Amino acid sequence: MSDIPENFDADIATLVAALSCGDLDEHEIARIVDICRQALQNPAAVLAENYGTEAAEVVQYDPQGVIAFIVFIELEDYFAVADTVDELHEQIIAAFEAPQLPDYPYDDNDFETVSDYFQWLDAQLLEHHAAYRLIHFGQSYTNDFQTVLVHREGTDSLLALCRKLKLEAEYCE
């Protein structure tokens, strides 16, 4: 991971801006880009210095996931992370002030798979908050779901950028 890919800084800045839905200022984005760039040179030291010695273990068990891990930690407040879809749904509801999404339909659903839930959720987002879409991003090492709401219109280009950067990301479907 020692070579810095062409356009790395600009690509990471675009990624961070997209995952935060444009909420961060240029200085905060630049700080995150700088940590990611440093991690390309010396990932274990950068993770230990910024996030603790336990975080540095990511280098051993998922060396390709270091950049996604940094981006997730830095943007953690924007993510919904849970072990069950109903817990995930509560966090997604909390992301919006109004209009509120419907509560998780515990007794009134025909979900047979997680995919069924994600299809239902996307229909709810289209109805109540059409500008947003939920994606999986990175690899959660402690939870089943690590997701983030992003602007729907930019999702395809965001996922293409993740592929270019070799970061795990996909639609929640």
C-alpha positions as CSV (number, residue, x, y, z in Angstrom):
1,M,0.0,0.0,0.0
2,S,3.0,2.3,-0.3
3,D,2.2,3.9,-3.7
4,I,-0.3,6.8,-3.7
5,P,-2.7,6.2,-6.6
6,E,-3.3,9.0,-9.1
7,N,-6.0,11.4,-8.0
8,F,-6.1,9.7,-4.5
9,D,-6.6,13.0,-2.6
10,A,-9.3,14.2,-4.9
11,D,-11.1,10.8,-4.9
12,I,-11.0,10.5,-1.1
13,A,-12.3,14.1,-0.8
14,T,-15.2,13.3,-3.2
15,L,-15.9,10.1,-1.3
16,V,-16.0,11.8,2.1
17,A,-18.2,14.6,0.7
18,A,-20.6,12.1,-0.8
19,L,-20.8,9.9,2.3
20,S,-21.5,13.0,4.5
21,C,-24.0,14.3,2.0
22,G,-21.9,17.5,1.7
23,D,-22.1,18.2,5.4
24,L,-18.4,18.6,6.1
25,D,-16.3,21.7,5.4
26,E,-13.2,21.6,3.3
27,H,-10.9,21.6,6.3
28,E,-12.5,18.6,7.8
29,I,-12.4,16.8,4.5
30,A,-8.8,17.7,4.0
31,R,-8.0,16.3,7.5
32,I,-9.6,13.0,6.6
33,V,-7.8,12.8,3.2
34,D,-4.5,13.5,5.0
35,I,-5.0,10.6,7.4
36,C,-5.9,8.3,4.5
37,R,-2.9,9.3,2.5
38,Q,-0.6,8.8,5.5
39,A,-2.2,5.3,6.0
40,L,-1.1,4.3,2.5
41,Q,2.5,4.8,3.7
42,N,2.4,3.3,7.2
43,P,-1.1,1.9,8.0
44,A,-0.4,0.3,11.4
45,A,1.3,3.4,12.8
46,V,-1.4,5.8,11.5
47,L,-4.2,3.7,12.8
48,A,-2.5,3.3,16.2
49,E,-1.8,7.0,16.5
50,N,-5.2,8.2,15.4
51,Y,-7.5,5.4,16.7
52,G,-5.6,3.3,19.2
53,T,-3.6,0.0,19.1
54,E,-6.7,-2.1,18.7
55,A,-7.6,-0.3,15.5
56,A,-4.1,-1.0,14.2
57,E,-5.0,-4.7,14.1
58,V,-7.2,-4.0,11.1
59,V,-3.9,-4.0,9.1
60,Q,-3.3,-7.6,10.1
61,Y,-6.8,-9.1,9.4
62,D,-8.0,-6.7,6.6
63,P,-5.2,-4.8,5.0
64,Q,-7.3,-3.8,2.0
65,G,-10.0,-2.4,4.4
66,V,-7.8,0.2,6.1
67,I,-9.0,3.2,4.1
68,A,-12.7,2.2,4.4
69,F,-12.1,1.7,8.2
70,I,-10.6,5.3,8.5
71,V,-13.5,6.8,6.5
72,F,-16.0,4.9,8.6
73,I,-14.5,6.0,11.9
74,E,-14.2,9.6,10.8
75,L,-17.8,9.6,9.5
76,E,-19.3,7.3,12.1
77,D,-22.0,9.7,13.1
78,Y,-23.4,9.5,9.5
79,F,-23.6,5.7,9.5
80,A,-26.4,3.3,10.7
81,V,-24.7,0.3,12.2
82,A,-26.6,-2.6,13.8
83,D,-27.0,-6.4,14.1
84,T,-30.7,-6.5,13.2
85,V,-32.8,-4.8,10.6
86,D,-35.2,-3.4,13.2
87,E,-32.3,-1.8,15.1
88,L,-31.0,-0.5,11.7
89,H,-34.4,0.9,10.9
90,E,-34.6,2.9,14.2
91,Q,-31.3,4.6,13.3
92,I,-32.4,5.4,9.8
93,I,-35.6,6.9,11.2
94,A,-33.5,9.0,13.5
95,A,-31.6,10.5,10.5
96,F,-34.7,12.4,9.4
97,E,-36.5,15.1,11.4
98,A,-39.6,15.2,9.2
99,P,-41.5,13.7,7.6
100,Q,-40.8,10.7,9.7
101,L,-40.4,7.3,8.1
102,P,-42.9,4.6,9.2
103,D,-41.9,2.5,12.2
104,Y,-40.5,-0.9,11.6
105,P,-43.5,-3.1,10.7
106,Y,-43.0,-5.9,13.3
107,D,-46.5,-7.4,13.0
108,D,-47.4,-6.3,9.5
109,N,-44.7,-7.4,7.0
110,D,-44.0,-10.2,4.6
111,F,-40.2,-10.0,4.8
112,E,-38.6,-13.3,4.2
113,T,-35.1,-12.0,3.6
114,V,-33.1,-9.0,4.5
115,S,-33.4,-8.1,0.8
116,D,-37.2,-7.9,1.3
117,Y,-36.7,-5.3,4.1
118,F,-34.3,-3.2,2.0
119,Q,-36.7,-3.2,-0.9
120,W,-39.5,-2.0,1.5
121,L,-37.2,0.6,3.0
122,D,-36.2,1.9,-0.4
123,A,-39.9,2.3,-1.3
124,Q,-40.4,4.2,2.0
125,L,-37.4,6.5,1.3
126,L,-38.7,7.2,-2.2
127,E,-42.1,8.2,-0.7
128,H,-40.8,10.2,2.2
129,H,-37.2,11.3,1.4
130,A,-36.7,10.6,-2.3
131,A,-33.3,12.3,-2.4
132,Y,-31.7,9.6,-0.3
133,R,-30.7,5.9,-0.7
134,L,-29.1,3.5,1.7
135,I,-25.8,1.8,0.8
136,H,-23.5,-0.7,2.6
137,F,-20.1,0.7,3.0
138,G,-16.9,-0.9,4.2
139,Q,-16.7,-4.0,6.4
140,S,-18.1,-3.9,9.9
141,Y,-16.0,-6.0,12.2
142,T,-18.5,-6.1,15.0
143,N,-22.0,-5.6,13.4
144,D,-24.0,-7.3,10.7
145,F,-25.0,-4.0,9.0
146,Q,-22.8,-0.9,8.3
147,T,-24.8,1.4,6.1
148,V,-25.0,5.1,5.2
149,L,-27.7,7.3,3.6
150,V,-26.4,9.0,0.5
151,H,-27.9,11.3,-2.1
152,R,-29.8,9.0,-4.5
153,E,-28.8,10.9,-7.7
154,G,-25.1,10.4,-7.0
155,T,-25.2,6.8,-5.9
156,D,-24.0,5.2,-9.1
157,S,-21.0,7.5,-9.4
158,L,-20.2,7.0,-5.7
159,L,-20.2,3.2,-6.0
160,A,-18.0,3.5,-9.1
161,L,-15.6,5.6,-7.1
162,C,-15.6,3.0,-4.4
163,R,-14.7,0.3,-6.9
164,K,-11.9,2.5,-8.3
165,L,-10.6,2.9,-4.7
166,K,-11.1,-0.8,-4.0
167,L,-13.5,-0.1,-1.2
168,E,-16.4,-2.3,-0.4
169,A,-19.7,-0.6,-1.1
170,E,-23.0,-1.7,-2.7
171,Y,-26.7,-0.9,-2.8
172,C,-28.8,-2.2,0.1
173,E,-31.1,-4.4,-1.9
